[in-house]
Amino acid sequence: ADHKGGWAAKKRLQHYVRHFYRGVRFQILMFAALLLALFLPDLWVITSASNTEALDWILVGILATFVVEFLLQLIGEWSSYFLSFAFWMDIVGVLSVPLDHSLVTTF
């Protein structure tokens, strides 16, 4: 009986996680984070912005957002997400964000 209770709790958690990350607010947040990750470092260079610390903190926030989304996908869609094409693309995306951080670019 305890095993069934654990299974039911897991299914409830997956349901709530899927409901959360499929929500409009979360999708807008992730789309904004994606746009910032893609274009903000280049805009920083184009505008000759000198405050790299601000960019670094924004990139850390974007990285944290991507990691949270990755973990939510693992929890909510384990059987269809783990090792899928989207899984590997998300890994590449998460790993690419730190490449624009000043700790990496000045190394």
MIDO-905291 format. One record per residue: residue in one letter; residue number from 1; y, z, x of N, C-alpha, C in turn. Coordinates in nm, 2 decimals. Example, Ala and Ser with C-alpha at 12.3 -4.5 7.8 and 13.67 -1.06 7.14 Angstrom:
<site resn="a" resi="1" n_y="-0.57" n_z="0.78" n_x="1.32" ca_y="-0.45" ca_z="0.78" ca_x="1.23" c_y="-0.33" c_z="0.78" c_x="1.32"/>
<site resn="s" resi="2" n_y="-0.22" n_z="0.71" n_x="1.28" ca_y="-0.11" ca_z="0.71" ca_x="1.37" c_y="0.00" c_z="0.79" c_x="1.29"/>
***
This chain:
<site resn="a" resi="1" n_y="-0.12" n_z="0.00" n_x="0.08" ca_y="0.00" ca_z="0.00" ca_x="0.00" c_y="0.13" c_z="0.00" c_x="0.09"/>
<site resn="d" resi="2" n_y="0.12" n_z="0.07" n_x="0.20" ca_y="0.24" ca_z="0.08" ca_x="0.29" c_y="0.27" c_z="-0.06" c_x="0.35"/>
<site resn="h" resi="3" n_y="0.16" n_z="-0.13" n_x="0.38" ca_y="0.18" ca_z="-0.27" ca_x="0.43" c_y="0.26" c_z="-0.36" c_x="0.34"/>
<site resn="k" resi="4" n_y="0.22" n_z="-0.35" n_x="0.21" ca_y="0.29" ca_z="-0.43" ca_x="0.10" c_y="0.44" c_z="-0.39" c_x="0.09"/>
<site resn="g" resi="5" n_y="0.46" n_z="-0.26" n_x="0.10" ca_y="0.60" ca_z="-0.21" ca_x="0.09" c_y="0.69" c_z="-0.27" c_x="0.21"/>
<site resn="g" resi="6" n_y="0.63" n_z="-0.28" n_x="0.33" ca_y="0.70" ca_z="-0.33" ca_x="0.44" c_y="0.72" c_z="-0.48" c_x="0.42"/>
<site resn="w" resi="7" n_y="0.63" n_z="-0.55" n_x="0.37" ca_y="0.64" ca_z="-0.69" ca_x="0.34" c_y="0.75" c_z="-0.72" c_x="0.24"/>
<site resn="a" resi="8" n_y="0.75" n_z="-0.63" n_x="0.13" ca_y="0.86" ca_z="-0.65" ca_x="0.03" c_y="0.99" c_z="-0.62" c_x="0.08"/>
<site resn="a" resi="9" n_y="1.00" n_z="-0.52" n_x="0.17" ca_y="1.13" ca_z="-0.49" ca_x="0.23" c_y="1.18" c_z="-0.60" c_x="0.32"/>
<site resn="k" resi="10" n_y="1.09" n_z="-0.66" n_x="0.39" ca_y="1.12" ca_z="-0.78" ca_x="0.48" c_y="1.17" c_z="-0.89" c_x="0.40"/>
<site resn="k" resi="11" n_y="1.10" n_z="-0.92" n_x="0.29" ca_y="1.15" ca_z="-1.03" ca_x="0.20" c_y="1.28" c_z="-1.00" c_x="0.14"/>
<site resn="r" resi="12" n_y="1.31" n_z="-0.88" n_x="0.10" ca_y="1.44" ca_z="-0.84" ca_x="0.05" c_y="1.55" c_z="-0.86" c_x="0.15"/>
<site resn="l" resi="13" n_y="1.52" n_z="-0.82" n_x="0.28" ca_y="1.62" ca_z="-0.83" ca_x="0.39" c_y="1.64" c_z="-0.98" c_x="0.41"/>
<site resn="q" resi="14" n_y="1.54" n_z="-1.06" n_x="0.41" ca_y="1.56" ca_z="-1.21" ca_x="0.43" c_y="1.64" c_z="-1.27" c_x="0.32"/>
<site resn="h" resi="15" n_y="1.62" n_z="-1.22" n_x="0.20" ca_y="1.70" ca_z="-1.27" ca_x="0.09" c_y="1.85" c_z="-1.24" c_x="0.10"/>
<site resn="y" resi="16" n_y="1.88" n_z="-1.11" n_x="0.13" ca_y="2.02" ca_z="-1.07" ca_x="0.15" c_y="2.08" c_z="-1.14" c_x="0.27"/>
<site resn="v" resi="17" n_y="2.01" n_z="-1.16" n_x="0.38" ca_y="2.07" ca_z="-1.22" ca_x="0.49" c_y="2.10" c_z="-1.37" c_x="0.46"/>
<site resn="r" resi="18" n_y="2.00" n_z="-1.44" n_x="0.40" ca_y="2.02" ca_z="-1.58" ca_x="0.36" c_y="2.14" c_z="-1.59" c_x="0.26"/>
<site resn="h" resi="19" n_y="2.15" n_z="-1.50" n_x="0.17" ca_y="2.26" ca_z="-1.50" ca_x="0.07" c_y="2.40" c_z="-1.48" c_x="0.15"/>
<site resn="f" resi="20" n_y="2.40" n_z="-1.39" n_x="0.25" ca_y="2.52" ca_z="-1.37" ca_x="0.33" c_y="2.56" c_z="-1.49" c_x="0.41"/>
<site resn="y" resi="21" n_y="2.47" n_z="-1.55" n_x="0.49" ca_y="2.51" ca_z="-1.65" ca_x="0.58" c_y="2.53" c_z="-1.79" c_x="0.51"/>
<site resn="r" resi="22" n_y="2.48" n_z="-1.80" n_x="0.39" ca_y="2.50" ca_z="-1.92" ca_x="0.31" c_y="2.63" c_z="-1.91" c_x="0.23"/>
<site resn="g" resi="23" n_y="2.69" n_z="-1.80" n_x="0.23" ca_y="2.81" ca_z="-1.78" ca_x="0.15" c_y="2.93" c_z="-1.86" c_x="0.20"/>
<site resn="v" resi="24" n_y="3.02" n_z="-1.89" n_x="0.11" ca_y="3.14" ca_z="-1.97" ca_x="0.15" c_y="3.22" c_z="-1.91" c_x="0.26"/>
<site resn="r" resi="25" n_y="3.25" n_z="-1.78" n_x="0.25" ca_y="3.33" ca_z="-1.71" ca_x="0.35" c_y="3.27" c_z="-1.72" c_x="0.49"/>
<site resn="f" resi="26" n_y="3.14" n_z="-1.69" n_x="0.50" ca_y="3.07" ca_z="-1.70" ca_x="0.63" c_y="3.07" c_z="-1.84" c_x="0.68"/>
<site resn="q" resi="27" n_y="3.05" n_z="-1.94" n_x="0.60" ca_y="3.05" ca_z="-2.08" ca_x="0.64" c_y="3.19" c_z="-2.12" c_x="0.69"/>
<site resn="i" resi="28" n_y="3.29" n_z="-2.07" n_x="0.62" ca_y="3.43" ca_z="-2.11" ca_x="0.67" c_y="3.45" c_z="-2.04" c_x="0.80"/>
<site resn="l" resi="29" n_y="3.41" n_z="-1.91" n_x="0.82" ca_y="3.43" ca_z="-1.84" ca_x="0.95" c_y="3.35" c_z="-1.92" c_x="1.06"/>
<site resn="m" resi="30" n_y="3.23" n_z="-1.96" n_x="1.03" ca_y="3.16" ca_z="-2.03" ca_x="1.13" c_y="3.22" c_z="-2.17" c_x="1.17"/>
<site resn="f" resi="31" n_y="3.27" n_z="-2.24" n_x="1.07" ca_y="3.33" ca_z="-2.37" ca_x="1.09" c_y="3.46" c_z="-2.35" c_x="1.17"/>
<site resn="a" resi="32" n_y="3.54" n_z="-2.24" n_x="1.14" ca_y="3.66" ca_z="-2.22" ca_x="1.22" c_y="3.62" c_z="-2.18" c_x="1.37"/>
<site resn="a" resi="33" n_y="3.51" n_z="-2.10" n_x="1.38" ca_y="3.47" ca_z="-2.06" ca_x="1.52" c_y="3.42" c_z="-2.19" c_x="1.59"/>
<site resn="l" resi="34" n_y="3.35" n_z="-2.28" n_x="1.53" ca_y="3.31" ca_z="-2.40" ca_x="1.59" c_y="3.43" c_z="-2.49" c_x="1.64"/>
<site resn="l" resi="35" n_y="3.52" n_z="-2.50" n_x="1.55" ca_y="3.64" ca_z="-2.58" ca_x="1.58" c_y="3.72" c_z="-2.52" c_x="1.70"/>
<site resn="l" resi="36" n_y="3.73" n_z="-2.39" n_x="1.70" ca_y="3.80" ca_z="-2.32" ca_x="1.81" c_y="3.72" c_z="-2.34" c_x="1.94"/>
<site resn="a" resi="37" n_y="3.59" n_z="-2.32" n_x="1.93" ca_y="3.50" ca_z="-2.34" ca_x="2.05" c_y="3.51" c_z="-2.48" c_x="2.11"/>
<site resn="l" resi="38" n_y="3.52" n_z="-2.58" n_x="2.02" ca_y="3.53" ca_z="-2.71" ca_x="2.07" c_y="3.66" c_z="-2.75" c_x="2.13"/>
<site resn="f" resi="39" n_y="3.77" n_z="-2.71" n_x="2.06" ca_y="3.90" ca_z="-2.76" ca_x="2.09" c_y="4.00" c_z="-2.67" c_x="2.16"/>
<site resn="l" resi="40" n_y="3.99" n_z="-2.54" n_x="2.14" ca_y="4.08" ca_z="-2.44" ca_x="2.20" c_y="4.10" c_z="-2.45" c_x="2.35"/>
<site resn="p" resi="41" n_y="3.98" n_z="-2.45" n_x="2.42" ca_y="4.00" ca_z="-2.45" ca_x="2.57" c_y="4.08" c_z="-2.58" c_x="2.61"/>
<site resn="d" resi="42" n_y="4.05" n_z="-2.69" n_x="2.55" ca_y="4.12" ca_z="-2.81" ca_x="2.59" c_y="4.27" c_z="-2.81" c_x="2.55"/>
<site resn="l" resi="43" n_y="4.30" n_z="-2.75" n_x="2.43" ca_y="4.44" ca_z="-2.73" ca_x="2.39" c_y="4.51" c_z="-2.64" c_x="2.49"/>
<site resn="w" resi="44" n_y="4.44" n_z="-2.54" n_x="2.54" ca_y="4.50" ca_z="-2.44" ca_x="2.64" c_y="4.54" c_z="-2.52" c_x="2.76"/>
<site resn="v" resi="45" n_y="4.45" n_z="-2.61" n_x="2.81" ca_y="4.49" ca_z="-2.69" ca_x="2.93" c_y="4.60" c_z="-2.79" c_x="2.90"/>
<site resn="i" resi="46" n_y="4.59" n_z="-2.86" n_x="2.79" ca_y="4.69" ca_z="-2.96" ca_x="2.75" c_y="4.83" c_z="-2.90" c_x="2.74"/>
<site resn="t" resi="47" n_y="4.84" n_z="-2.78" n_x="2.68" ca_y="4.97" ca_z="-2.71" ca_x="2.66" c_y="5.01" c_z="-2.63" c_x="2.79"/>
<site resn="s" resi="48" n_y="4.93" n_z="-2.63" n_x="2.89" ca_y="4.96" ca_z="-2.55" ca_x="3.01" c_y="4.98" c_z="-2.41" c_x="2.98"/>
<site resn="a" resi="49" n_y="4.91" n_z="-2.35" n_x="2.89" ca_y="4.92" ca_z="-2.21" ca_x="2.85" c_y="4.87" c_z="-2.13" c_x="2.97"/>
<site resn="s" resi="50" n_y="4.95" n_z="-2.03" n_x="3.01" ca_y="4.92" ca_z="-1.96" ca_x="3.13" c_y="4.84" c_z="-1.83" c_x="3.10"/>
<site resn="n" resi="51" n_y="4.84" n_z="-1.78" n_x="2.98" ca_y="4.77" ca_z="-1.66" ca_x="2.95" c_y="4.62" c_z="-1.68" c_x="2.92"/>
<site resn="t" resi="52" n_y="4.55" n_z="-1.69" n_x="3.03" ca_y="4.40" ca_z="-1.71" ca_x="3.02" c_y="4.33" c_z="-1.59" c_x="2.96"/>
<site resn="e" resi="53" n_y="4.39" n_z="-1.47" n_x="2.97" ca_y="4.32" ca_z="-1.35" ca_x="2.92" c_y="4.31" c_z="-1.36" c_x="2.77"/>
<site resn="a" resi="54" n_y="4.41" n_z="-1.42" n_x="2.70" ca_y="4.40" ca_z="-1.44" ca_x="2.55" c_y="4.29" c_z="-1.53" c_x="2.52"/>
<site resn="l" resi="55" n_y="4.28" n_z="-1.64" n_x="2.59" ca_y="4.18" ca_z="-1.74" ca_x="2.57" c_y="4.04" c_z="-1.68" c_x="2.59"/>
<site resn="d" resi="56" n_y="4.03" n_z="-1.60" n_x="2.70" ca_y="3.90" ca_z="-1.53" ca_x="2.73" c_y="3.86" c_z="-1.44" c_x="2.61"/>
<site resn="w" resi="57" n_y="3.95" n_z="-1.36" n_x="2.56" ca_y="3.92" ca_z="-1.27" ca_x="2.45" c_y="3.88" c_z="-1.35" c_x="2.32"/>
<site resn="i" resi="58" n_y="3.94" n_z="-1.46" n_x="2.30" ca_y="3.91" ca_z="-1.54" ca_x="2.18" c_y="3.77" c_z="-1.60" c_x="2.20"/>
<site resn="l" resi="59" n_y="3.74" n_z="-1.65" n_x="2.32" ca_y="3.61" ca_z="-1.70" ca_x="2.35" c_y="3.50" c_z="-1.59" c_x="2.34"/>
<site resn="v" resi="60" n_y="3.53" n_z="-1.47" n_x="2.38" ca_y="3.43" ca_z="-1.36" ca_x="2.36" c_y="3.40" c_z="-1.34" c_x="2.21"/>
<site resn="g" resi="61" n_y="3.51" n_z="-1.34" n_x="2.13" ca_y="3.49" ca_z="-1.33" ca_x="1.99" c_y="3.41" c_z="-1.44" c_x="1.93"/>
<site resn="i" resi="62" n_y="3.43" n_z="-1.57" n_x="1.97" ca_y="3.36" ca_z="-1.68" ca_x="1.93" c_y="3.21" c_z="-1.67" c_x="1.97"/>
<site resn="l" resi="63" n_y="3.19" n_z="-1.62" n_x="2.09" ca_y="3.05" ca_z="-1.60" ca_x="2.14" c_y="2.98" c_z="-1.50" c_x="2.05"/>
<site resn="a" resi="64" n_y="3.05" n_z="-1.39" n_x="2.03" ca_y="2.99" ca_z="-1.28" ca_x="1.94" c_y="2.96" c_z="-1.34" c_x="1.80"/>
<site resn="t" resi="65" n_y="3.04" n_z="-1.42" n_x="1.75" ca_y="3.02" ca_z="-1.48" ca_x="1.62" c_y="2.90" c_z="-1.57" c_x="1.62"/>
<site resn="f" resi="66" n_y="2.89" n_z="-1.65" n_x="1.72" ca_y="2.77" ca_z="-1.74" ca_x="1.73" c_y="2.64" c_z="-1.66" c_x="1.75"/>
<site resn="v" resi="67" n_y="2.65" n_z="-1.56" n_x="1.83" ca_y="2.53" ca_z="-1.48" ca_x="1.85" c_y="2.48" c_z="-1.41" c_x="1.71"/>
<site resn="v" resi="68" n_y="2.58" n_z="-1.36" n_x="1.64" ca_y="2.55" ca_z="-1.30" ca_x="1.51" c_y="2.49" c_z="-1.40" c_x="1.42"/>
<site resn="e" resi="69" n_y="2.55" n_z="-1.52" n_x="1.41" ca_y="2.49" ca_z="-1.63" ca_x="1.33" c_y="2.35" c_z="-1.66" c_x="1.37"/>
<site resn="f" resi="70" n_y="2.32" n_z="-1.67" n_x="1.50" ca_y="2.19" ca_z="-1.70" ca_x="1.55" c_y="2.09" c_z="-1.60" c_x="1.51"/>
<site resn="l" resi="71" n_y="2.13" n_z="-1.47" n_x="1.52" ca_y="2.04" ca_z="-1.36" ca_x="1.48" c_y="2.01" c_z="-1.36" c_x="1.33"/>
<site resn="l" resi="72" n_y="2.12" n_z="-1.39" n_x="1.25" ca_y="2.10" ca_z="-1.40" ca_x="1.10" c_y="2.01" c_z="-1.51" c_x="1.07"/>
<site resn="q" resi="73" n_y="2.02" n_z="-1.63" n_x="1.14" ca_y="1.93" ca_z="-1.74" ca_x="1.11" c_y="1.78" c_z="-1.70" c_x="1.14"/>
<site resn="l" resi="74" n_y="1.77" n_z="-1.63" n_x="1.25" ca_y="1.63" ca_z="-1.58" ca_x="1.29" c_y="1.57" c_z="-1.49" c_x="1.18"/>
<site resn="i" resi="75" n_y="1.65" n_z="-1.40" n_x="1.13" ca_y="1.61" ca_z="-1.30" ca_x="1.03" c_y="1.58" c_z="-1.38" c_x="0.90"/>
<site resn="g" resi="76" n_y="1.67" n_z="-1.46" n_x="0.86" ca_y="1.67" ca_z="-1.52" ca_x="0.73" c_y="1.57" c_z="-1.64" c_x="0.71"/>
<site resn="e" resi="77" n_y="1.56" n_z="-1.71" n_x="0.82" ca_y="1.48" ca_z="-1.83" ca_x="0.81" c_y="1.37" c_z="-1.84" c_x="0.92"/>
<site resn="w" resi="78" n_y="1.31" n_z="-1.73" n_x="0.96" ca_y="1.22" ca_z="-1.73" ca_x="1.08" c_y="1.13" c_z="-1.85" c_x="1.08"/>
<site resn="s" resi="79" n_y="1.05" n_z="-1.87" n_x="0.97" ca_y="0.94" ca_z="-1.96" ca_x="0.97" c_y="0.99" c_z="-2.11" c_x="0.99"/>
<site resn="s" resi="80" n_y="1.11" n_z="-2.14" n_x="0.94" ca_y="1.16" ca_z="-2.28" ca_x="0.95" c_y="1.26" c_z="-2.30" c_x="1.06"/>
<site resn="y" resi="81" n_y="1.32" n_z="-2.19" n_x="1.11" ca_y="1.42" ca_z="-2.20" ca_x="1.21" c_y="1.37" c_z="-2.18" c_x="1.35"/>
<site resn="f" resi="82" n_y="1.28" n_z="-2.08" n_x="1.38" ca_y="1.24" ca_z="-2.05" ca_x="1.51" c_y="1.17" c_z="-2.17" c_x="1.58"/>
<site resn="l" resi="83" n_y="1.22" n_z="-2.21" n_x="1.69" ca_y="1.18" ca_z="-2.33" ca_x="1.77" c_y="1.21" c_z="-2.46" c_x="1.71"/>
<site resn="s" resi="84" n_y="1.29" n_z="-2.47" n_x="1.60" ca_y="1.33" ca_z="-2.59" ca_x="1.54" c_y="1.44" c_z="-2.66" c_x="1.62"/>
<site resn="f" resi="85" n_y="1.47" n_z="-2.78" n_x="1.59" ca_y="1.58" ca_z="-2.85" ca_x="1.66" c_y="1.71" c_z="-2.77" c_x="1.64"/>
<site resn="a" resi="86" n_y="1.74" n_z="-2.72" n_x="1.52" ca_y="1.86" ca_z="-2.64" ca_x="1.50" c_y="1.86" c_z="-2.51" c_x="1.59"/>
<site resn="f" resi="87" n_y="1.75" n_z="-2.45" n_x="1.61" ca_y="1.73" ca_z="-2.33" ca_x="1.70" c_y="1.78" c_z="-2.37" c_x="1.84"/>
<site resn="w" resi="88" n_y="1.73" n_z="-2.48" n_x="1.89" ca_y="1.76" ca_z="-2.52" ca_x="2.03" c_y="1.90" c_z="-2.56" c_x="2.04"/>
<site resn="m" resi="89" n_y="1.96" n_z="-2.63" n_x="1.94" ca_y="2.10" ca_z="-2.67" ca_x="1.94" c_y="2.19" c_z="-2.54" c_x="1.94"/>
<site resn="d" resi="90" n_y="2.15" n_z="-2.44" n_x="1.86" ca_y="2.22" ca_z="-2.32" ca_x="1.86" c_y="2.22" c_z="-2.24" c_x="1.99"/>
<site resn="i" resi="91" n_y="2.10" n_z="-2.25" n_x="2.06" ca_y="2.09" ca_z="-2.19" ca_x="2.19" c_y="2.19" c_z="-2.26" c_x="2.29"/>
<site resn="v" resi="92" n_y="2.19" n_z="-2.39" n_x="2.28" ca_y="2.28" ca_z="-2.47" ca_x="2.37" c_y="2.43" c_z="-2.43" c_x="2.34"/>
<site resn="g" resi="93" n_y="2.46" n_z="-2.42" n_x="2.21" ca_y="2.60" ca_z="-2.39" ca_x="2.17" c_y="2.64" c_z="-2.25" c_x="2.21"/>
<site resn="v" resi="94" n_y="2.55" n_z="-2.15" n_x="2.20" ca_y="2.58" ca_z="-2.02" ca_x="2.24" c_y="2.60" c_z="-2.01" c_x="2.39"/>
<site resn="l" resi="95" n_y="2.51" n_z="-2.08" n_x="2.47" ca_y="2.52" ca_z="-2.08" ca_x="2.61" c_y="2.64" c_z="-2.16" c_x="2.67"/>
<site resn="s" resi="96" n_y="2.69" n_z="-2.25" n_x="2.59" ca_y="2.81" ca_z="-2.33" ca_x="2.64" c_y="2.94" c_z="-2.26" c_x="2.62"/>
<site resn="v" resi="97" n_y="2.95" n_z="-2.17" n_x="2.53" ca_y="3.08" ca_z="-2.10" ca_x="2.51" c_y="3.13" c_z="-2.03" c_x="2.64"/>
<site resn="p" resi="98" n_y="3.04" n_z="-1.95" n_x="2.71" ca_y="3.09" ca_z="-1.88" ca_x="2.83" c_y="3.14" c_z="-1.98" c_x="2.94"/>
<site resn="l" resi="99" n_y="3.10" n_z="-2.10" n_x="2.94" ca_y="3.14" ca_z="-2.20" ca_x="3.04" c_y="3.29" c_z="-2.22" c_x="3.04"/>
<site resn="d" resi="100" n_y="3.36" n_z="-2.19" n_x="2.93" ca_y="3.51" ca_z="-2.20" ca_x="2.93" c_y="3.58" c_z="-2.07" c_x="2.97"/>
<site resn="h" resi="101" n_y="3.51" n_z="-1.97" n_x="2.99" ca_y="3.57" ca_z="-1.84" ca_x="3.02" c_y="3.62" c_z="-1.84" c_x="3.16"/>
<site resn="s" resi="102" n_y="3.73" n_z="-1.77" n_x="3.19" ca_y="3.79" ca_z="-1.78" ca_x="3.32" c_y="3.70" c_z="-1.72" c_x="3.43"/>
<site resn="l" resi="103" n_y="3.61" n_z="-1.63" n_x="3.40" ca_y="3.52" ca_z="-1.58" ca_x="3.50" c_y="3.43" c_z="-1.69" c_x="3.55"/>
<site resn="v" resi="104" n_y="3.40" n_z="-1.79" n_x="3.47" ca_y="3.32" ca_z="-1.90" ca_x="3.51" c_y="3.40" c_z="-2.01" c_x="3.57"/>
<site resn="t" resi="105" n_y="3.51" n_z="-2.04" n_x="3.50" ca_y="3.60" ca_z="-2.15" ca_x="3.55" c_y="3.66" c_z="-2.13" c_x="3.68"/>
<site resn="t" resi="106" n_y="3.69" n_z="-2.00" n_x="3.72" ca_y="3.75" ca_z="-1.97" ca_x="3.85" c_y="3.65" c_z="-1.94" c_x="3.96"/>
<site resn="f" resi="107" n_y="3.53" n_z="-1.94" n_x="3.92" ca_y="3.42" ca_z="-1.91" ca_x="4.02" c_y="3.40" c_z="-2.02" c_x="4.12"/>
***
